[in-house]
Amino acid sequence: MKKLLLSIMLLSAIPLAAQASCETVKADISQKIIKNGVPESGFTLDVVPNDQADASGGQVVGHCENDTQKIIYQRTNGAEDDSTPAPAAH
């Protein structure tokens, strides 16, 4: 009986562990972006509800809280934009 009760308790805890904390996911994504050469001052990551993700103006780079929240990436003025050509050397 004790083994059955323990098994039920462990199985019920698995979904809670699978739901990632938004702050943890956001920190992991931030570190990956920084490792790819984007300075920390060059982007923002915002957590928004799913229904506001399209209106945020950024790119969805992750999700959290059992897929009820999206993590939005936006470049800021502190980052070099690859689409802007470098000035010509004289």
C-alpha positions in Angstrom: 0.0 0.0 0.0 2.8 2.4 0.9 4.5 1.7 -2.5 1.3 2.5 -4.3 0.8 5.7 -2.5 4.4 6.7 -3.1 4.0 6.0 -6.8 0.9 8.1 -7.1 2.5 11.0 -5.3 5.6 10.8 -7.6 3.5 10.6 -10.7 1.4 13.6 -9.7 4.5 15.7 -9.1 5.9 15.2 -12.6 3.5 17.7 -14.3 4.6 20.4 -11.8 8.2 19.8 -12.6 7.5 20.0 -16.3 6.0 23.4 -16.1 9.1 25.7 -16.4 9.3 28.9 -14.5 9.2 31.9 -16.8 12.1 33.5 -15.0 14.2 30.4 -15.4 13.4 30.0 -19.1 14.0 33.7 -19.7 17.4 33.5 -18.0 18.4 30.5 -20.1 17.4 32.2 -23.3 19.2 35.4 -22.3 22.4 33.5 -21.8 22.1 31.8 -25.2 21.6 35.1 -26.9 24.6 36.7 -25.1 26.8 33.6 -26.0 25.8 34.3 -29.6 27.5 37.7 -29.4 24.6 40.0 -28.7 25.5 42.4 -25.8 23.2 42.3 -22.8 22.2 45.9 -23.4 21.3 45.0 -27.0 18.1 43.2 -26.5 15.1 42.7 -24.2 13.1 39.6 -23.3 9.5 40.1 -22.1 7.0 37.6 -20.8 3.5 38.2 -22.2 0.3 36.2 -22.2 -0.3 34.2 -25.4 -3.0 36.5 -26.7 -0.6 39.5 -26.6 2.3 37.8 -28.3 1.4 39.0 -31.8 0.9 42.6 -30.7 4.3 42.8 -28.9 6.2 43.6 -32.1 9.0 41.1 -31.3 9.9 37.6 -32.0 8.6 34.7 -29.9 11.7 32.8 -28.7 10.2 30.7 -25.9 7.2 29.8 -23.8 6.6 29.0 -20.1 3.9 28.3 -17.5 2.5 25.3 -19.3 2.5 27.3 -22.6 0.2 30.1 -21.3 3.0 32.7 -21.6 5.3 33.6 -24.4 8.8 35.0 -24.2 9.4 37.9 -26.7 12.8 39.0 -28.0 13.4 42.5 -29.3 16.6 44.1 -30.3 17.4 47.5 -28.8 19.6 50.4 -29.9 22.5 49.0 -28.0 22.8 46.1 -30.5 24.5 46.2 -33.9 21.8 45.5 -36.5 23.1 43.1 -39.2 20.6 44.5 -41.8 22.3 47.9 -41.7 25.4 48.1 -43.9 28.7 49.2 -42.3 29.9 52.6 -43.3 32.4 52.6 -46.2 36.0 53.1 -45.2 37.7 56.1 -46.9 
